[in-house]
Amino acid sequence: MNLPERKEKRADITVDVDVSKIVRNVSIAGVLVVGIIFGCATFRKVMQWQREE
């Protein structure tokens, strides 16, 4: 059984990663998540206080 010869193809790929953009986006996402959680908790407290009055 003769297999056809394989010609190796090589591709040189260069990946540039800008870490500062990743850190900035993760920081913004973290601030938004904390803000949403804090805002929801505060909103619940305000609604509870209004019901108690």
N, C-alpha and C positions, 0 to 999 in steps of 0.2 A: 504494500500500500504506500504509494508515494504522495506525500503531502506537498502542496505548493509552497514555495518559499515565501516567508513573510518578510516584508520590508518594514523595518522599524521606523516609525514616524515619531519624532520628538517635537514637543512644543515647549518653548520656554515662556512661562507666564510670570509676569511680575505683578504683585498685588500691593498697592500702596494703601495703608490703613491710617487714617487721620484720627489718632486717639483723642485729641482734644475735642473733636466734634462728637464722638461717642460719649465722652464724659459729660459734655454740656447737655446733650439730649437726655442722658440718663438722669442727670441732676434736675432738669426741667420736669421730666416725668415723675420723679420722686416728690418734688414740691407739689405738683398737681394732685397726686394721690393723697398726700398728707392733707392738703387743703380740702379735698373732697371729704375725706374721713372726718376731719375736724368740723367742717361746715355742716355735715349731716348730724353729727352729735350735738352741735350747738342748736341746730334747727329743732331737733327733738326736745331739747331742754326748754326752748322758748315755747314750743307748742304745749308742753306739759305745764309750764308756769301759767299760760293763758287759761288752760282748763281748770287749774286750781283756783283761779281768781273768781 
